[in-house]
Amino acid sequence: MGKFINPFTDIGFKRIFGQEFSKPLLIDFLNNLLHGERHITEVKLLNKELTAEFQEGRTIIYDVYCETETGEKIIVEMQNRLQSNFKARTLYYAAEAIARQGEKGKDWNYDVKAVYLVAFINDHDSSFGLQFRTDVELTDRQTKQPFTDLLRLVYLQLPLFNKEAEECENDFERWIYVLKNMETLNRLPWAAQSAVFKRLAEISDLSSLTREEREHYDSAIRTYRDNIYTMEGEREKGRAEGRAEGQFEEKEATIKRLHAMGLSITQIAQGTNLTTEQVQDILVKSS
């Protein structure tokens, strides 16, 4: 085990982004994520009114829910394992955060504040393509102009960020590098030059955890690794099944070709190391 916590565990992610003492880190990350668009000076970590609905699969999905000083809602979540309907689920969460702003009475007049959802994806989701960052907003299809700024979804595929420390060009890239590699680092780069990264190093140092926190973390890291091993096992099983299917299709094509050339079923069976019954069955199914 390395010197720093794994940010992909529930405890690690919440320690970095979801505690009162770590709010400056959350603010700094969000400002770098949205650099050139807006600047956040304060956030309020909200209670579980929204995240209580996210309880299924808590060893896989982790989130932080907060509100800016001007009322915008921001959901930051970690997705360690691909799930079906992932895009629909994140859209639902963001829409739920919009709907919860509704107030009774004639004086409200739909004063909706913007909702941002930022999803760290600790995997590669082919539906997002091969880019590391995907930004989604509501846009007019004809003019290509933004329709409204009330909904923004940002997806970050961490496996597709391949820069080394010396190649990072700005603090956003430095954030991503550190989060992706934190568990394997003996020291956090840039901690000597940046108060933010120095604080990140202090908060994420395993030695800073209390005994109780360390026990919870050790349990969380075991769960995280079990999930990773299970996921890799499922992938290897899928690859093996794919190879077997490919080999069968190739043999099937060979049998059909030999049969079309006029070879007997016995001859085909001898040439493909199959029984005559298997050859007959393949020919019947493919006819």
TAMO-V641216 format. One line per field, one symbol per residue. ss: DSSP state (@ for helix, = for strand, . for the rest). phi: phi as a letter, one per 30 degrees, with the letter a starting at -180 (. if undefined). A space follows every 50 residues. Layout:
ss = ???
phi = ???
//
This chain:
ss = ...=.....@@@@@@@@..@@@@@@@@@@@@@@.........===..... @@@@......========....=======......@@@@@@@@@@@@@@. ..............=======....@@@....=======......===== =======@@@....@@@...@@@@@@@@@@@@@@..........@@@@@@ @@@@=@@@..@@@@@@@@@@@@@@@@@@@@@@@@@@@@@@@@@@@@@@@@ @@@@@@@@@@....@@@@@@@@...@@@@@@@@@@@.
phi = .ddcdddcceddddddbccedceedddddddddceicabccabcddddec dddcddiddccbbbbbbddcjdcbccbccdbdbdhddddddddddddddd ddbdjdddihddcdbcbccdcdaccddcicddcbcbbdbddddicedacd bbbbcbdedcccddedcdcaddddededddcedcddbddiddcbdddddd dddcdeddddeddddddedddddedddddddddddddddddddddddddd dddddddddddjdddddddddchcdddddddddddcd
//
